[in-house]
Amino acid sequence: MTPDDRKQFLHDALTGLSADPPELPCKYLYDERGSGLFEAICATEEYYVTRADLALHQTHADEIVQAIGPGAHFIELGSGAGIKIRILLEAATNPRAYTAIEISRDALTRANAKLQQQFPQLEIHGVVADYTQPIDSALFRLDPPARRRVVYFPGSTISNFTHQQAREFLSRMGRMAGLDGRILIGVDLVKPVERLVRAYDDAAGVTADFNLNLLRRLRDDLDACLSIEDFAHEARYNDREQRIEMHLVAQTDTVIELAGRNFEFHRGESIHSENSHKYSIESFTELLEGTGLHIERTWTDPDGLFSMHDLAVD
């Protein structure tokens, strides 16, 4: 972690712990250990999201790239290991270029090296950046001549944003795509509450370890004084907001000491660590109102668990 990254993490942690109720940004779940734990979550029986997203890609790849057309420049936000983009690049007609935007330099380097081996003729770029922040200037300098710019955002990460944050982010993606561009975005669908809770609280406790990793990062990266054992993972469904929430719930009266400040927690109080909103096709359509985007096409996986939308700029 660079000094600037640590400074930003400390600022966000102090701000979040001071909030009422306390919260911590979910992006801090993903250090090297957290990213490994999330990969393990994706392999659990309960977590359907990744399997459904892959099934959607495998079922509809030809239709998706036909809708996009030839000669496209694919720009992936939060590219990770680059697994799903390979399916689209294999199916695409003469893709012009691929740009991966990823906060982890190591993950970006590894993934792009593998992609370059698989697609030696493809122009591949990498941008180390937090895609939730403005990155247009860095991106446009790398933008090669292409028939269409396609902003690619699979995996339902949009669900981590509040509705207002999601609208603002979608508008920014529209500006990134441009007037003739497209956005391919994954969106998890509404389903029975029991299944959702199981998906975010697996029997093996992998998700619990993932959530508690936030406290480990406070301790190890920011020198916080705390007892991880005083907190437990909880996944709960917020019916009004139609979202799963992850919380770190105090099991006893306890204190987190950070940067000379004490944050007291009584038993049962929690730190809100992540949201995962679920949408129907209709509610996602409503979310787009005022963003300057509209749905051209929608695909779902064979089991109807997950969706991908082809968005065009108004």
C-alpha positions, 0 to 999 in steps of 0.5 A: 500500500502506497502512502497516498493509499494508506492516507485515503484508507485512513480518511475513509475509515475515520469518516465511516466509523464516525457515521451514524450508523457506522460503515466502511467502504466495501472496496477495502474488502479487496486487498490481496487476501480479500481478493483471494477470499472472494475467489473462494466465495465464487466457488462455494455452492451457495454463491450462484452469481459467478456461475450464472454470469458465466452461463449467460456469457457462454449462452449468449456470447454470439448474440452479444457481440453481434449486437455490438458489431465489429471493430469494437474497443472493449473497456472493462471496469474492474477487470480482475482475472479477465475471465469473462472478457475472453468469452466475448473476445473469442466471439467478437468480429475483429475487435479493435482493442481491449483496455482493462481498468483495475486498481491492482497493478499485479492483477492487471499485469497478470491478466493482460499478459495471459490475454495477450498470449491468447490474442496476440494480434489484439491491442491491449492496454492497462490502466491502474485506477479506481474506476469509481473515480474519474479516469477519462483523461487516462483512458482517452489517451489510450483510445485507438481508432475503433468503430465503437467504444464498449464499456464492459461492467460484468459481475453485478458490481453495480449492486454495491452502489446506492441507487443515487450512486448507481445513477451517477456512475451510470451517467459517467459510463455513458459519457465514457462510452460516447454517443455511438458507444455501448455499455454491457452491464451485469445485474443480479436479479431479485429472487427468494430472500432465503437463497440470497441470504445463503449466498452471502453467508455460506455454510463454510464461513468463507464470506464471514472471513471475507467480511472480517478481513476489513477489521484485519486491514484496519489492524494491519494496514492502519495500526488500529487496536481492536479485537477481531473476535469481538465481531461476527459476520451477518448477512441480512435482507433489507426489504425496503431497499431490496438489497442484501447487507453485510454487517460486522456485528459486535458480540460484546461491548468493545472499542476500536482505537484508530489514529488516537480516536476511540469508537465504542460499540455496544453488543449488537451494534454493527459496522455496515460493510457492503450492499448488494442491491437486487433488481428486476428488469423493470426496476433496473429500467426505472434506475436508468431514468435521468442517466441518459441511457436506455436498454437496447437488449437484455439477456439472462442466464438459462436459470433466470438468475442473472441479467446483462443489459446492452445500454445505449446513450440517448 
